[in-house]
């Protein structure tokens, strides 16, 4: 963040002084308890009931003891609304301070916060799926990553060209208010413009969306709906799967789902307590994270949280992640061998 901040034409320290963290957090709909130096709330970034999300008034920092996320007011805005750092800075610059230390001011209307709206998200995913069928470029990108058209259809994948979604949803009967709170739109237009869009489906309803840019030079490369991040693919496994594979990345999961393995994706190496909690009813969990240092450390941490239920896969030498196996005609066979080896080692 420091490099980007240094190039931003704004006094970040002054900006943060004008927009106190506690006020911004509450304006985002997070109910903080207490009025002292330390205030707490139920974390908006992972499923919990304990109230691990903590705001420190003396340092203007926040930290969640449940998922391990933390930062300052800009980090919070980026996380809660899915913004880039420049977007978060512009958001604060264009918003009057919520409080004043000297004279009372009228509290501004809180920012629009995304609400999970399964009916609307299901309709949006249907629109994206239709756009994927018409985008040769997006289909070619998926094929280059080892995901074929049958799997794309079965998994509900789509593509967002960046136009047409608002009109499609309006014609489907969704109000402006529901669109405004959907998280599908931001200051630049459609959130997932230029991205392959992957839905999290549970009970035949879309509960969440995540996107990956098909242009390798695009920034950001990944986008997701604002708010708490689910375990991608968990809704497809049913209430009590006998075993499951946890992957790290989006395309790791897409490849395994295409091959028919019961899999879900952490989408990173943070918030592993959330993953362990989500899989608490699964008797055997195979961990197939990336082979880099971060992946190895996350594998060790998650295995510790899962205990005897965990079995870690070791990818072949030279293979960075599960998605790379899709490039080989023997990729599925190789993965089955890795699973069997991990199962024998854990028994």
N, C-alpha and C positions, 0 to 999 in steps of 0.2 A: 504493500500500500504506500510506502514512503516514497518510492520513485514516482508513482503516478501523482501523489499529492504534491510533490515538489514542482511538477510541471503545471499544476492547476493554478489559474490566475485568480486565486482567492486565498484569503487569510484563514486557514483551516482552524487555527486555535481560536480566533475570534468567532468564527462560525459556530464552533462547538459551545463556546460560552453563551452565545445567544440562544442556543437550542439545547436545553438541559436534557440529559438522557432520560431521566424519569418521566418528563413531560412527553417526550416523543414515544416512549414505550407505552404510556397510558393512552395517548392519542391513537396508537395502533390497535387498541382494544385489549391490551394485556392488563389485567387487574393486579396492581401491585399492593401488597399488604404493608401497612406501617407508614411512618413519616420520618423516620430517623435516617441515620447514615447508611444503614443496610436495609433494603427492602426486597421482598421476595414475591414470586408468582409461579403459577404453573407454566412450564416452558412452552412457548408457541412453536418450537422447532422439533419436538419429539413427543410421543405419547407418554404421559405420566400423570400421576395424581399427587405426588409428594410436594410439589412446589420447589423445584431445585433451581429455578431461574432467579438469579440474584443481581441486584443493581446496587452499586456502591457510589453513594453521593459524593464522597470525598475525592474519588479518583475519576468519576464519570465513566466507569467501566462496568461491563456486565459479564457474568459467567454463569453457565449452567453446569451444576455438579452431576447432572444425569447424563447429558450427551456430550459434554466437553466443549461445547461451542462458547465463544466469548469475543469481546472486543469493545469498541467504543460506539458512539451514536451512529456513525457512518456504517460501521460493520453491521449494526442492528438493522438499519434501513435496507442495506443491500440484501440481507438475509430474509427479512420479513416480506419484502416486496419484489425480490428477484431482480434487483437493480445492479448495474455496474457501478464502480466507484464514481465516475464522472456524473452518472445519473443521480446518485444519492446526494452528491454535492449540489447539483442543480436543484434537486427537490428541496433541500434545506434553504438554499439561497432564495428560492421563490416562495417560501412559507414564512409568515410572520412568527416571531417567537411565541411559544405557548404561554410563557409567563414573563413578568417583569419584576426585577428586584426593587424598583423604586416606585413606579406607578402602576395601578391595576390596569389591565388591558382585557379586552374581550377575547376569550379563548376562541381560536379559529376552529372551523369544522375539522374533525379528524380526517386523516387521509383515507382514501378508499382502500379497504382491506379485502383481500380475496376471501370469498366464502366457497366452501366445497358445495357445488350444485350438481349432483350426479346427472340429472335430466339434461341440463345445459351442456355439461361436458360430454355426455354420450352423443348429443347432437353434433357438437363440434368435432368429435372424433369421426363421426360419419362423414362430415364435410371433408376432413383431411384425407380419409380413405379414398373418397372419390377423386380428390386432387392427385393422390399418388398414382391412381390408374391412368391419369392423363399426363404424368410427368416422366418422360423417358429418362431425364437426367437423374431424378431421385431413384427410380427403379435401378438404373445402372450403378448408382452409388451403393445401394443395398446389396446388389449382386457382387460388387467388388469386395464387400465385407462378409460375403458368404451367406447372405439371407435371400432366399428365393421368393418368387411371387406367391407360392402356396402358403409358405410360412408367414409372409407379410399379411396375407388375407386372414389367416387363422389367428394371428396375434393382434389384429386390428390396427396395423401400422398405417400411418398416413403421411402426408406432406403438406407443408404450409407455404404456398407461394407468396403470401403476404397481402392478398386481397380477396375479397369475397366472403370472408367469414362473418363479418358483422351483418351484412345483408342476408346471408343464409339463415342466421339465427333469428333475425328480426322477422323474416318470413315464416319461420317455424313457430312464431308466437311468443318469443322471449322478450321481456320488457327491457327498456334502456337501463333501468336500475340493475336488473339481473346481469346484463352484459357488463356494466360498470364494475360490479363486484365479482366477476368471474375470474379475474387474473389473466384472462386471455389477451388483454390489450394493455399497452403501456404508452408512454409519451411518444414513442417512435412508431406506433401503429400496432400491428399484431405481434404478440410476444414471440411466436415461434417462426417468424418469417425466415424462409430459406432453410428450414430444418425438416428432417424426418421426425415425425411425432410418434411417440410410443405411449399407449395408454396403460394405466393400472386398472384392471377390470376385476370387479368382485360382484357376484350375484347378477351378472349380465349388465351391470352398470359401470360406466367409467367413473372412477373416483379421483383420478389424478392424471397429469400428463407431464412428460419430459421430452425434450427435443435435442437433436444433434445436428449441427450444421453440415450440409453436404459439401460446402466450400471449405477446404482445409485452411484457407487463410482467413476465414470469417472469425470475428470476435464479438461476443463470446461464442465458444464452440458448443457449449451446453446451456440449456435453459430449462427451468422447471417452473411450475406454478408456485407462487409465493406461499409461505407458511410451512408447516411441518412436512417432512419428507417421509413417505411410507417406504416399506421394504418392497421394491418393485418385483412383481410376480407372485407375491405372497397370496394375493386373492385368488389365484388360479390353483393353489395347492390344496384347497379344502381345509376343513377345521382341524384335522389330525393326520397329516401325511406321515407315513411310516419312516420316510427318510427324505432328505432334501440336500441340494447343493447350494452353497452361498458363493456367489461370485462377487467380484469387485466392480466391474464396469458394465455399462449399458449393453455393449455388443457382446460381451461375455455371456450375459443372460440371454440375449436374442439367439445366439448360436446354440446354446444348450436347450432353450425352449424349442427351437426348430428341430433339434435332434430328438426331442421327446423326453428329456430328462426333467424331473421335478426340481426346478431351480428358482432362485430368487436372487436379487442383486442389492448389495449394500450401497452402490453408487458412491464409492469412496471408501476411505478408511477411518472416517470419524463417526462418532455416535454408536460405537459397537455395543454398548449396553442396550440400545434400542433393538438391535438385531437379535441379541440373545433373548431379550424379553419376547420379541415377536415369535421366536421359534421355541418357546418354552415347552410346547406340547409335542415337539418332534423328537422321537427317540434317538435318531442318528443324523448328524449334520456333517456333511463333507464341506470343507473350506477350500475353495479354489481361487485364492487371491493371486494378484500379479506376483511375478518372481523378483521384483525389485526390493530394495531395502524396506520401503514403506509397506509393501505387501507382506513381506515376511514378518515384520513387527506386528502388523494388524492381525495376521494369522495367529501369532502367539498370544496376543491379547484376547482375541475372540475364543480361542481354544480354552484359555484359562477361565473365561466366563461360562462356557458351555460344559466344562468338566469332561466326564467320561463319555459324553455323547458325541464329542468332536473327533473328527478324523481329518487330517490335513493332507491335501494332494501336493505332490512335488512335480511341477511341470518339467518336461524334458529340457535338456541344455539348449540354450539358444531360443527358447520360446518365452516371450515376455508375458503373455496372458492367454487365457482360454480362447479368446477371439481369433488369435493367430492360427489355431488348429484348423479353423474353417478353410484356410487356404490349401489344405492337403486333402486329397481324396480319402485318405485314411484317418482323417481327423477324429471322426466319431469312434472308430475302433481304438485309436490311441487313448482317447478320453476314457472309454470303458476300461481299458487296461489300468489306467491311473486310479480309477475308482476301486477296482478290485484289489489293487495293491494297497491302497489306503485302508480298505476294509479289513484286509488280513493283518495289517500292521496294528490296527486299533482293537482287534479281537483278542 
